[in-house]
Each structure stands twice: as structure tokens, then as C-alpha cells.
């Protein structure tokens, strides 16, 4: 029987941890939504009005760039990696959205431009303007 070299053993452990990291607590199957597949609309909540959705794809944000004070903005993660929409000033945060998941944020009540980013990928940055 061959012995594993230390480098090969470390690679095997890292690969195993990466696979384990793909599963969230309680999940029994790996994510099935690829970055190029559309996310089906939820049947439990009505569709958001046009312009009130932020889509995360290819490690970038698109969609809503403004909204009314206190408006709810839907966030759809159609990327192949987990992401967040986190206000730089802490005023809103989706929490972690796995690939294929949706969440929402409530815009601040104070008009202004708010920068947000992904807590896992800080180079992902965008802004949303709260209009008065």
C-alpha cells in the first residue's frame, strides 16, 4: 500500500473541506442552480415591481439603482457562489444568499446614495439612491 505524501494529504483534506463547505446545515444535496440558469419566481410571494430587484450574477450587481424611502428591494443570487448585499453604513444587509436563493433589503428612510458590497467578495461594490 502506498503512503500519501504530506502535500497530497493536505490537498485531500482541503478538497474534502471545500466539498463540505458547499453544504449548508440541513442540506442533503449540493446546489443545483448554475450561474447561467434563471431562478424560478417564488409562488409564495408576488413578483416585485420592475426596477425593485437587484440581481447578482458573474460576481457583479445589476438592476435596481434607486428606490423610495423604506422600499423593499428583492435580491436574487443567480451566481454560482454565495453573496450578500450589505450597506457600507450597516443600514441594510441580506445576510448570506446561497446560489439560487433570493432575499430582500429594506431601504433606509433617509434620502441619499448608499454604497453596498458583498461581505464575502469586498471588490463587489454598487450603490442605490433613496429618493425623497
N, C-alpha and C positions, 0 to 999 in steps of 0.2 A: 504494500500500500504506500502510495506517495504521500509525502508530507507537504502541507501548504507552506509556502514561503511567507514571511511576515507581511510583505507587501500584498500578496494575493489574499491573505487572511483579512487584512484591513479593508481591501476593496470589497470582499464578500460581505463584511459587516456593514460597510457604508451602503452598499446596494440594498441589503436587507432593510436597513433603517429607512432608506428612500422609499421602498415599497410600502413599508408600514406607515410612513408619513402620508401616503395617498389616501389612507382610510381614516375617516373621522370616527369618533366614538359612536358605536352602534351601527356603522355601515357594514354591510356584508358583501357589497360589490364595489368594484372600482368605478370612478366616474365614467359615464358613457357619452358625455357630450363633447364632441371635438370642437376645436376653435372655429371650424368652418360651418358647423351645423347651427341652424337657428334654434332658439329656445322657444318652446311652445308657450303660448299665453296661458296664464293660470285661469282656470274656470271658476275659482272661488272668489276672485275679486274682479271688478270691472276694469277694462283696459284704461290706462292713463290717457288723458288728453294729449294730442300731438304736441311735442315740444316739452313735455314734462318727464322725459325719460333720458337717463344717461346710460349709454351702452359702453361696456368695457370689452375691447377686442384688440388683439395684437399689441398688448401692453400699452394701450392708449385709451383715452376717453373721447366720446363723441356724443352729440345730442344736445340736451338742454344746456343753454348757457345763460338763461335768466328765468326768473320766476317772481311771483308775488310774495310778499312777506308771509311767513307761516305756511307756504305751499308745501305739499308733499311731492317729492320727486322720486320716481321709481328708478332703481339702478339694476340693470341686467348685466350679469357677468357671462358673456358668451366666449370668453377666452379659455384657453386650456390650462390656466393657472389661477390660484386663488388671489383675490384682490380686495381692497377696501376703497371707500370714498370717505376720506377723513379731512374735515376742515382744519386748516392750519391753526386757526384760533380755538379749536375744540368745540365749536358751536354745533357741529353735526358729525355723525360717523355711522356708516352702515354696519360696522363690525365686519368680520371676515366672511366674504362671499366665495364659496367654492365654485369651480367651473359649472355653469348651467344654473346657478342659483340667482335669485332676484332678492332685492331688499329695497329699502327706501330711506330717505332722509327728509327731515322737515327743515325747510329753510328758516334762517333767523328772521325775526320780526323787524329788525333794523335794516333799512335800505343800505346798500353798499355792494362792493365787489368782494367776494370771499374766495380765497385760494384753497384748493383741496388737493390731496395727494393720496397715493397708495401707501399704507403703512408698511407693506412688505416690499414695495418697489418705489422708494422715495423719488426716483427720477421721473415717475409718472405724476405729472402736475397739470392742473387745469384751474379755471375759475368759473364762478357762477355769480351773476349780478342779481341782487334782490332789488326789484324796482318798487318805487313807492307809489 
